[in-house]
Structure formats: C-alpha cells, structure tokens
Amino acid sequence: MGMVGSVTENTENTAAGSPASHALTPLVDAYVGDPAVRAEWDDRYLDRQQLWSGRPNGALVAEVAGLTPGRVLDVGCGEGADAVWLARRGWDVTALEVSGVALERAAGHARDAGVAVRWVHAALTDAALPPASFDLVSAQYPALLRTPDAAAERALAGAVAVGGVLLLVHHAGMDTRPADESGFDPADYVWPSMVTAVLGDDWVVEVDEQRARVAPDGGAGAHHTDDLVLRARRLR
Ligand SMILES: C[S@@+](CC[C@H](N)C(=O)[O-])C[C@H]1O[C@@H](n2cnc3c(N)ncnc32)[C@H](O)[C@@H]1O
C-alpha cells in the first residue's frame, strides 16, 4: 500500500485497464490523529479476520441511487466495502480511516476489484482534506468522538462542495443507550442531531428519519435493525 503524506492510494489499474488518473507515488505511511484511537480500532479489527460484512451499506446504496457519480469522501471506511462499491460505480473515491489494519484490508479489496481509491490514514479532524471539495461525504456508522468545539461535525460539513450531499447513517437507539461496562457512553460520540445543529442556512435537510435497516448479511453490526439517516445538501 502506498502513501502520500497521510494519503494512501492503491495504484492498481482501473477496470478499463489504464492506470488510475489520480494514482499517486507510494511513499511512507504517516498516520495523523490520536494514536489511542488508532490503537483501539486496530485492536478491534485484529480480533477478527473480517469485522464487517464485506457488502455495501443498504442506506448508502439507497441514497446514492439518484446521485450522479462525482468526488466522494467515505469517512471511517473500515474494510472498504462502500469505497469499492462506489468506485465500481464511477465515483472518484477518497476513503478515510484511523485503523491501518482496516485500511490494509480495504486496499486489498480494491486491488481485487481492480478499482482505484485514494486512502487517507487519518482521523477526520486531523486530516488535511481539501475544503468544500466532495460532491458526497458519506459517514456510515461513524464512531466520531465528540468535542466541545464540534470539530467532527464541522469537518463533515466542511468537506462538502457547494451543491453536494452529506450522508450520515447511524444505528438507531445508540444515542439514547445507557453507558455500559464495555466503556461505551453515548455522550462521548457525535450523533446526527449534533451535525444538523452546525449546518445553518447554507444547507437544506432532505432526509432526517429513522427507517428499517437494509442490512448486509453477516458482520459484527448485523443485529442492528434500524437506521437513523441524515441527508443534507449544501446550497451555497
Ligand atoms: C462502526 S465502524 C463503520 C465502518 C464502515 N463505515 C462500515 O460501515 O462498515 C466505524 C469506523 O470508523 C473508524 N473511525 C473511528 N474514529 C474515526 C475518526 N476520528 N476518523 C476516521 N475514522 C474513524 C473506525 O476505525 C471504524 O472503522
């Protein structure tokens, strides 16, 4: 896997057989973000050979159906199923993740699929993302830590280009679940209502609802039955 700064790109050829136009020269991995967050997620991925289902998330598939492929940012891309699915459909994909273990797997899947994805090994709020430059920012079940300055919420919104869409999907009920012995406390995380709160007049909320989850078979999240889906468009 090659890296440019914190950006990794698999330089495999596209399905058409030509080198990816945005292929970058492989350099050295340079993770940017809190090492503790990286280590926590690496451990979680190392626990299993494959943590998630390997299939794209149902809410993403449904919400992307009406969009013209453009530049997409997949936040917390995990093992890369969404990123690969999007790249196969013609999206120019940048996929961001704190876990190097997950990214290695994701890059392997992209190689197998013969698609190019720009991998960014960073925490969302530490990544040097070009501002307002993605037609779609997708965050599927992201576990983003909440901070007093709403940094993660602002980073999600700030990455969306004018005319673009922010798609945030969470498991319903997680935000109101009591803190438990595993260390999970909903108060630590960013939930959709917090993202809506930072959007302001430049945005229109197109979807903000709870709905039955179209869940891929298998994977650690298979028991969750309902999604919270927030879809907002940046007007200016
Ligand atoms: C519940 S998993 C969802 C993975 C993937 N989106 C999916 O649906 O299969 C959350 C992911 O977010 C990543 N993550 C956690 N904090 C992050 C951060 N600050 N920036 C980027 N990714 C993060 C984790 O490593 C993990 O892969």
The ligand as an SDF file (V2000), in Angstrom:
LIG
                    3D

 27 29  0  0  0  0  0  0  0  0999 V2000
  -18.6050    1.2220   13.1520 C   0  0  0  0  0  0  0  0  0  0  0  0
  -17.2350    1.2970   12.0840 S   0  0  0  0  0  0  0  0  0  0  0  0
  -18.0110    1.5010   10.4890 C   0  0  0  0  0  0  0  0  0  0  0  0
  -17.1090    1.1360    9.3330 C   0  0  0  0  0  0  0  0  0  0  0  0
  -17.7190    1.3050    7.9370 C   0  0  0  0  0  0  0  0  0  0  0  0
  -18.1660    2.6540    7.6850 N   0  0  0  0  0  0  0  0  0  0  0  0
  -18.8360    0.3230    7.7230 C   0  0  0  0  0  0  0  0  0  0  0  0
  -19.9950    0.7510    7.6620 O   0  0  0  0  0  0  0  0  0  0  0  0
  -18.5460   -0.8700    7.6200 O   0  0  0  0  0  0  0  0  0  0  0  0
  -16.5540    2.9210   12.4000 C   0  0  0  0  0  0  0  0  0  0  0  0
  -15.2230    3.1550   11.6930 C   0  0  0  0  0  0  0  0  0  0  0  0
  -14.7910    4.4900   11.9230 O   0  0  0  0  0  0  0  0  0  0  0  0
  -13.3920    4.4720   12.1400 C   0  0  0  0  0  0  0  0  0  0  0  0
  -13.0800    5.6820   12.9230 N   0  0  0  0  0  0  0  0  0  0  0  0
  -13.2290    5.8850   14.2510 C   0  0  0  0  0  0  0  0  0  0  0  0
  -12.8970    7.1490   14.5790 N   0  0  0  0  0  0  0  0  0  0  0  0
  -12.5280    7.7620   13.4280 C   0  0  0  0  0  0  0  0  0  0  0  0
  -12.0800    9.0690   13.1080 C   0  0  0  0  0  0  0  0  0  0  0  0
  -11.9440   10.0090   14.0440 N   0  0  0  0  0  0  0  0  0  0  0  0
  -11.7860    9.3620   11.8360 N   0  0  0  0  0  0  0  0  0  0  0  0
  -11.9230    8.4120   10.8650 C   0  0  0  0  0  0  0  0  0  0  0  0
  -12.3360    7.1520   11.0970 N   0  0  0  0  0  0  0  0  0  0  0  0
  -12.6470    6.8360   12.3570 C   0  0  0  0  0  0  0  0  0  0  0  0
  -13.1310    3.1760   12.8660 C   0  0  0  0  0  0  0  0  0  0  0  0
  -11.8130    2.7350   12.7660 O   0  0  0  0  0  0  0  0  0  0  0  0
  -14.1120    2.2510   12.1580 C   0  0  0  0  0  0  0  0  0  0  0  0
  -13.5200    1.6360   11.0410 O   0  0  0  0  0  0  0  0  0  0  0  0
  1  2  1  0
  2  3  1  0
  2 10  1  0
  3  4  1  0
  4  5  1  0
  5  6  1  0
  5  7  1  0
  7  8  2  0
  7  9  1  0
 10 11  1  0
 11 12  1  0
 11 26  1  0
 12 13  1  0
 13 14  1  0
 13 24  1  0
 14 15  1  0
 14 23  1  0
 15 16  2  0
 16 17  1  0
 17 18  1  0
 17 23  2  0
 18 19  1  0
 18 20  2  0
 20 21  1  0
 21 22  2  0
 22 23  1  0
 24 25  1  0
 24 26  1  0
 26 27  1  0
M  CHG  2   2   1   9  -1
M  END
$$$$
